[in-house]
Amino acid sequence: MAGGGGGGGGGGAPRPPGGRRQRHQAAWLPLEVMADIAARSDPVTLVRCAATCGDLRGRVADPGFRRRLRLRHADRFVPSLLRGHLVGEPDFSIRIPDLDDDPLNVYLVDAATATLLPAAESFPPGPDGEPLLLYRSVSAREGLVLVECHELRLLRVCNLATGRSQTLPPVPAFLGYYALLVGDGEGGAVGRPFQVVKASLVFHQFQQSQHRLLVQTFSSELGVWGPCTEIRTPQIQGRQTCQPKIGRLLVVGDAVYWLCLTSSAGYVLKIRVRAAAAPRLTVTKLPERYPYNGGWRINHLLATMAPGGGSPPAVLVADMEKISAWTQSRHTARWNPQPHVVIRYDAISRFLDSVGEGRLHMHQAEQVNLVWFAQRSGIVFIRMYNCFFWLDLQSKEIVRCSSDPEIRYKDVYDPCEMDLSTWVPTFSSI
């Protein structure tokens, strides 16, 4: 029985000597290969990979790893992208070159803590190991910042995630304002293709038909400034009374929006920038009731009501009682005849009471400045004499305030929003 029941004539495969099956040792990928795969995965996979072992967490947390990041499906995972905003020394009418254009006098105001940090210590150094020279920021988008050095008369685009930068050729001679557009994909000196648009509105003192817009574009892929395009704007009526602040042009997709206020009306200019083609201009007039002639008591800012630029541009207006939004119809793209209230100042006062800052109560005599709009996060930065506020346009609520005297006397530049494809998680321990 012993030979028949368990004999070797059965259908089972013969066992190797020793009575045990062979075991194959698992093949391990080198750590460097794993890090390279994680850098080209997606945000969730990156976090999972980093959670597997301390060595891989160390690679991900290394500032040098950021230069390799190119995450996919980033739109499915949206962390807080607003690092803060850049500030610098006041822009005196009599310039002090050693002070105004010294990159060591540029700071990052951290969005989470509202603390003031030197920009050179807040971002990774360049490939040469030297601190990133930011100078004065004039436009920012998708983790890239366009900075200007007045004394050296140069423009530079800096990648805040990698420390890489590119200096542009000499800028066009005409006075104007800049907008930074960031393309998809990778490559180039800063890791992303980009365009810099310089635009200027020229008003003729006596002949309205002679009003014109000057536009010139730099392409990182071509490495040169394109020709200057001159577009007549006879539809803009009146004399110019106000110019947009530097760096406050709004970029949505491949279009740059510009708010223009004249002595007769308010207009929104849309400059569509296309590769290998002349820019196109569309001018729309704001409703008759828009407060284009409100003077210093009225403050204006272009924004989008949905984060990420998912809605048509709107114009925010701050008067002595509230902040309102003039919006467009999604179906007709026409401006709605009446604004809607975003927040009243008594709601801001209640917020101050709730966080124990009742001493900062707003006074109607104080001017409310709408300083910048962070498009990815949907945050509007509001500045008054005594304090600063972060307004979330989606919830229409104040989410943070600060009254740091160190920040009060600084010039406020641009928000620093990181691109999702170069987002790096923070780990409590490595």
Secondary structure, DSSP 4 states (H G I P E B T S, - for coil): -HHHHS-TTSSSPPPPTTS----PPPPPPPHHHHHHHHHTS-HHHHHHHHTT-HHHHHHHHSGGGGGG---SSGGG-----EEEEEEES---SS--HHHHT-GGGEEEEETTT--EEEHHHHS---TTSSPP---EEEEEETTEEEEEETTTTEEEEEETTT--EEEPSPPPSS--EEEEEE-SS--STTSS-EEEEEEEEE--SS-GGG-EEEEEEEETTTTEE-PPEEEE-TTS-S-EEE-PPTT--EEETTEEEEEEEESS-EEEEEEE--TTS--EEEEEEPPTTS-TT-GGG-EEEEEESSGGG-S-EEEEEE-SSEEEEE-B-TTT-PBPSS-EEEEEHHHHHHHHHHTT-GGG---TTSPPEEEEEETTTTEEEEE-SS-EEEEETTTTEEEEEE--HHHHTSEEEEEEE--GGG-----S--
